[in-house]
């Protein structure tokens, strides 16, 4: 099921470039800063505040993200360049046909064929069972035991669907994610061992 719409990290883009891009946003501080920029925050102080970081740490993260090409600057205004990540995903090789994958149930394969294209959900199924197949797949991006801010969750979910708020609500309502006033964490779904 890994190739069925999950972010592909193989294909025509060089491996070291994909690793570099993922490494840039793998550090929590840089991910928070990048997420703040994706949410249309642009000034250094506003980015630091939204990311919950001291200004010095936010500036360091902004500089690293800028050097890596994920952030651009126009004077004092910063902007995320999420298209760099989208292009990395688009450059990935298309997944092999689902009906050729060993271990993928035919019913799940049919759900992925009907409701996803290029790794993204095109339509959320009304039927609960089909919806749960997609939500279980999306939930796998979240590591069990890790707490995420709403901005971090939104940044991850945008890779699967433009309406990240709807997707986040469904993940909570269907028991894949739980939350408190400040954080989300994975509490359900399939765990690969």
Residue pairs with C-beta under 8 A, 6 or more apart in sequence:
1 101
1 103
1 104
1 108
1 137
3 95
3 96
3 98
3 101
4 95
4 98
4 101
4 104
4 108
4 109
4 112
4 116
4 137
5 95
5 112
5 116
5 119
5 120
5 121
5 134
5 137
5 160
6 119
6 137
6 140
6 141
7 89
7 92
7 119
7 141
7 159
8 89
8 92
8 93
8 94
8 95
8 119
9 18
9 22
9 92
10 92
10 93
11 91
11 92
11 93
11 94
12 91
12 92
12 93
13 88
13 91
13 92
17 88
18 88
20 68
21 68
21 70
21 84
21 85
21 88
24 30
24 34
24 64
24 65
24 68
24 70
25 31
25 34
25 65
25 70
25 85
27 61
29 51
29 53
29 57
29 58
29 60
29 61
30 61
30 64
30 65
31 152
31 155
32 51
32 52
32 53
32 61
32 149
32 151
32 152
33 47
33 51
33 53
33 58
33 61
33 62
33 65
33 71
34 61
34 65
34 70
34 71
34 80
34 155
35 51
35 149
35 151
35 152
35 154
35 155
36 46
36 47
36 50
36 51
36 151
37 47
37 71
37 78
37 79
37 80
38 80
38 82
38 151
38 154
38 155
38 158
39 50
39 151
39 154
41 47
41 50
42 77
42 78
42 79
43 76
43 77
43 78
44 55
44 58
44 59
44 62
44 76
44 78
45 55
47 58
47 62
47 78
48 54
48 55
48 57
48 58
48 59
50 151
51 58
51 61
51 151
52 149
53 61
62 71
62 73
62 78
65 71
66 72
66 73
66 78
69 81
69 84
70 80
70 81
70 84
70 85
71 78
71 79
71 80
71 81
72 78
72 79
72 81
73 79
82 158
85 159
89 119
89 159
90 118
94 118
95 119
98 104
98 108
98 109
98 112
98 113
99 106
99 109
101 109
107 133
108 133
111 125
111 130
111 133
111 134
112 133
112 134
112 137
114 125
114 130
115 121
115 122
115 123
115 124
115 125
115 130
115 134
116 122
116 134
119 159
119 160
120 159
120 160
120 161
121 134
121 138
121 160
121 161
121 167
124 131
124 134
124 161
124 166
124 167
124 170
125 131
125 134
131 170
131 174
132 174
135 170
135 171
135 174
135 176
135 189
136 176
136 189
136 190
138 157
138 160
138 167
138 171
138 176
139 171
139 176
139 177
139 186
139 188
139 189
139 190
140 189
140 190
140 192
141 156
141 159
141 160
142 148
142 153
142 156
142 177
142 184
142 185
142 186
143 186
144 185
144 186
144 191
145 185
145 186
146 185
146 186
147 183
147 184
147 185
148 156
148 183
148 184
148 185
149 182
149 183
149 184
150 168
150 184
153 164
153 168
153 177
153 184
154 164
154 165
154 168
157 164
157 167
157 168
158 164
160 167
161 167
168 177
168 184
171 177
172 178
172 179
172 184
174 188
175 187
175 188
176 186
176 187
176 188
176 189
177 184
177 185
177 186
177 187
177 188
178 184
178 185
178 187
179 185
